[in-house]
Amino acid sequence: MIQDSNLLTGIVLMGGKSSRMGTDKSRLTYNSEKGEMNPAEKQQTFSELAYDKLKPFCSDIFYSINSEQNTLELPNTVIDVFEGEGPLGGIISSMRTTQKSIMIVAVDMPLVSTSTLRKLVEYRDWNLLSTSYYSKENNIWDPFPSIWEIEALPCLEEYFESGERSFQKFLNKYGHQQVPISSEKDFTNVNTMEQYIRLPISS
């Protein structure tokens, strides 16, 4: 675990509608440590996996949810007050509630490793608004996982209120720390049942 004085507030971002999946992605199961689908006796949900991966780096962890996910009865929840407006709304809602710098893990990225999160911490620059992975080859930001300093909130709010929703535009507009991507596998998004079924069965 990193030193307590440097701990962030963790956010499991899971407030999307999961429309392409057809079921709430946060409730899907996967054994990330063994790299295989969980047998019944070892089931762990995507939301639990994300929570566990944040624990070494965060003093508190919150679940960013939509109003329908209140039925999941999760501890420490933040309801996205901008439902249907994309993940930027979830980040703004989370920062308004916690008033802390945050580390975000998207619930639909079960292959994210602890080393990928540790690399964010190592590259973190408190003088910049966020620390995010960036592909120099494609000139594209990978917004999750990432660290967002609390000082970014006014800029995020202004950008959002202007009608903008693009992460790429925001991250290109303001000062952000670039972290080189070393493992493409860690950034696998699971948006459909086909993608879920095709998750690797071995490390």
Secondary structure per residue as TSV (DSSP state, phi and psi in degrees):
chain	resnum	aa	ss	phi	psi
A	1	M	-	360.0	142.4
A	2	I	-	-74.5	166.8
A	3	Q	-	-61.1	141.9
A	4	D	G	-55.7	-36.7
A	5	S	G	-65.1	-18.4
A	6	N	G	-104.0	1.5
A	7	L	-	-66.0	142.2
A	8	L	E	-99.0	175.5
A	9	T	E	-97.6	127.4
A	10	G	E	-89.2	144.5
A	11	I	E	-129.9	120.8
A	12	V	E	-92.0	107.8
A	13	L	E	-84.6	111.0
A	14	M	-	-144.9	25.5
A	15	G	-	-91.0	7.9
A	16	G	S	-70.8	167.8
A	17	K	-	-85.0	-10.8
A	18	S	-	54.3	36.0
A	19	S	T	-64.7	-38.2
A	20	R	T	-73.8	-28.5
A	21	M	T	-76.3	-35.5
A	22	G	S	87.2	-2.8
A	23	T	S	-153.0	160.7
A	24	D	-	-63.8	114.6
A	25	K	G	-60.6	-29.2
A	26	S	G	-64.7	-18.6
A	27	R	G	-95.3	-6.0
A	28	L	-	-66.1	157.5
A	29	T	B	-119.4	150.8
A	30	Y	-	-166.7	140.4
A	31	N	B	-98.8	95.0
A	32	S	T	-68.4	-31.7
A	33	E	T	-68.7	-38.6
A	34	K	T	-92.7	-12.0
A	35	G	T	68.2	37.6
A	36	E	B	-146.7	160.9
A	37	M	-	-63.5	139.1
A	38	N	-	-69.8	133.3
A	39	P	-	-67.4	161.8
A	40	A	G	-55.5	-37.1
A	41	E	G	-77.5	-7.2
A	42	K	G	-123.5	22.4
A	43	Q	-	-61.9	133.5
A	44	Q	-	-139.8	129.0
A	45	T	B	-75.2	162.9
A	46	F	H	-55.9	-40.4
A	47	S	H	-67.0	-37.0
A	48	E	H	-67.4	-39.4
A	49	L	H	-60.6	-47.8
A	50	A	H	-61.5	-42.3
A	51	Y	H	-58.7	-47.6
A	52	D	H	-64.0	-34.9
A	53	K	H	-71.4	-27.9
A	54	L	H	-78.8	-25.1
A	55	K	G	-53.5	-40.8
A	56	P	G	-66.6	-16.9
A	57	F	G	-113.8	-4.3
A	58	C	E	-130.9	139.3
A	59	S	E	-80.2	-33.5
A	60	D	E	-136.8	150.5
A	61	I	E	-132.8	132.8
A	62	F	E	-120.9	149.6
A	63	Y	E	-99.2	122.0
A	64	S	E	-89.0	112.7
A	65	I	E	-126.1	166.5
A	66	N	-	-94.0	170.0
A	67	S	G	-62.2	-31.6
A	68	E	G	-69.6	-24.8
A	69	Q	G	-81.1	1.1
A	70	N	G	-59.6	-26.2
A	71	T	G	-69.1	-14.8
A	72	L	G	-73.6	-14.7
A	73	E	-	53.5	48.2
A	74	L	-	-83.3	150.6
A	75	P	S	-77.8	154.3
A	76	N	S	50.9	68.7
A	77	T	E	-106.4	150.8
A	78	V	E	-124.5	120.2
A	79	I	E	-83.8	129.2
A	80	D	-	-68.3	114.1
A	81	V	T	-80.7	-2.3
A	82	F	T	-117.5	48.7
A	83	E	T	-54.0	138.1
A	84	G	T	81.8	2.4
A	85	E	S	-105.6	11.0
A	86	G	-	91.7	174.9
A	87	P	H	-67.8	-22.6
A	88	L	H	-58.7	-38.0
A	89	G	H	-63.1	-37.7
A	90	G	H	-66.7	-37.0
A	91	I	H	-66.6	-46.1
A	92	I	H	-61.5	-45.8
A	93	S	H	-59.6	-41.2
A	94	S	H	-67.3	-41.6
A	95	M	H	-71.1	-36.2
A	96	R	H	-62.4	-39.2
A	97	T	H	-74.0	-46.8
A	98	T	H	-84.3	-29.4
A	99	Q	-	53.8	36.8
A	100	K	S	-132.9	160.1
A	101	S	-	-70.5	141.6
A	102	I	E	-127.4	150.8
A	103	M	E	-110.1	127.6
A	104	I	E	-111.3	134.4
A	105	V	E	-123.8	127.4
A	106	A	E	-78.3	136.5
A	107	V	T	-67.0	-22.1
A	108	D	T	-93.8	22.2
A	109	M	-	-123.9	70.1
A	110	P	T	-70.4	-12.3
A	111	L	T	-91.4	-1.2
A	112	V	-	-58.7	130.7
A	113	S	-	-98.8	161.3
A	114	T	H	-61.9	-36.1
A	115	S	H	-65.2	-33.1
A	116	T	H	-66.9	-38.7
A	117	L	H	-70.4	-39.7
A	118	R	H	-62.4	-35.8
A	119	K	H	-64.2	-36.6
A	120	L	H	-58.8	-45.0
A	121	V	H	-64.2	-40.8
A	122	E	H	-65.6	-34.1
A	123	Y	H	-89.3	-9.4
A	124	R	-	-53.4	135.0
A	125	D	-	-125.5	110.4
A	126	W	T	-63.7	-17.9
A	127	N	T	-84.3	-7.0
A	128	L	S	-111.6	160.0
A	129	L	S	-71.9	-32.9
A	130	S	E	-152.8	166.5
A	131	T	E	-124.6	115.7
A	132	S	E	-137.8	152.8
A	133	Y	E	-73.6	145.2
A	134	Y	E	-143.4	134.0
A	135	S	E	-97.2	106.7
A	136	K	T	-67.1	-29.9
A	137	E	T	-63.8	-39.8
A	138	N	T	-105.7	-4.4
A	139	N	T	54.9	45.0
A	140	I	E	-130.9	134.8
A	141	W	E	-81.9	143.7
A	142	D	E	-106.7	100.7
A	143	P	E	-68.8	-15.4
A	144	F	E	-133.1	137.4
A	145	P	E	-73.5	162.3
A	146	S	E	-162.2	166.4
A	147	I	E	-116.1	134.6
A	148	W	E	-123.8	120.7
A	149	E	-	-74.5	147.8
A	150	I	G	-61.0	-25.4
A	151	E	G	-65.9	-14.3
A	152	A	G	-77.4	-17.3
A	153	L	H	-56.6	-48.9
A	154	P	H	-59.4	-38.6
A	155	C	H	-67.3	-40.9
A	156	L	H	-62.4	-43.8
A	157	E	H	-64.1	-44.2
A	158	E	H	-62.7	-44.2
A	159	Y	H	-62.7	-46.0
A	160	F	H	-65.4	-43.6
A	161	E	H	-68.4	-20.0
A	162	S	T	-78.4	-5.3
A	163	G	T	100.5	-0.9
A	164	E	-	-81.4	144.6
A	165	R	-	-132.7	-3.5
A	166	S	-	-81.0	122.8
A	167	F	H	-63.4	-42.7
A	168	Q	H	-58.9	-44.9
A	169	K	H	-63.8	-42.9
A	170	F	H	-65.4	-46.7
A	171	L	H	-69.2	-25.7
A	172	N	H	-80.0	-24.2
A	173	K	H	-81.0	-39.0
A	174	Y	S	-109.0	176.2
A	175	G	-	-82.7	120.1
A	176	H	E	-138.8	148.4
A	177	Q	E	-80.6	126.3
A	178	Q	E	-90.9	132.1
A	179	V	E	-116.9	124.5
A	180	P	E	-68.3	141.5
A	181	I	-	-84.4	126.0
A	182	S	-	-109.4	-21.1
A	183	S	-	-136.5	104.9
A	184	E	G	-62.6	-30.7
A	185	K	G	-57.6	-36.9
A	186	D	G	-61.0	-21.2
A	187	F	G	-103.2	20.7
A	188	T	-	-69.8	122.3
A	189	N	-	-93.8	139.3
A	190	V	-	-110.9	100.1
A	191	N	-	-110.8	-18.4
A	192	T	S	-129.4	162.8
A	193	M	H	-63.8	-34.3
A	194	E	H	-62.2	-43.7
A	195	Q	H	-65.4	-36.5
A	196	Y	H	-63.8	-46.8
A	197	I	H	-63.7	-30.7
A	198	R	T	-87.4	4.2
A	199	L	S	-57.6	143.1
A	200	P	-	-59.4	141.4
A	201	I	S	-96.7	-0.5
A	202	S	-	-149.0	151.5
A	203	S	-	-70.6	360.0
